[in-house]
């Protein structure tokens, strides 16, 4: 069974990191609708 993985562009990733630095990682991932592992996992 294939996993449904979303891919995000470098602009989205940069904005997500910036947001996490401003308001905290947990709030940022919750607001963006992504898992915390998605924000903090390299790749």
Rosetta blueprint (number, residue, H / E / L):
1 X L
2 X L
3 X L
4 X L
5 X L
6 X L
7 X L
8 X L
9 X L
10 X H
11 X H
12 X H
13 X H
14 X H
15 X H
16 X H
17 X H
18 X H
19 X H
20 X H
21 X H
22 X H
23 X H
24 X L
25 X H
26 X H
27 X H
28 X H
29 X H
30 X H
31 X H
32 X H
33 X L
34 X L
35 X L
36 X H
37 X H
38 X H
39 X H
40 X H
41 X L
42 X L
43 X L
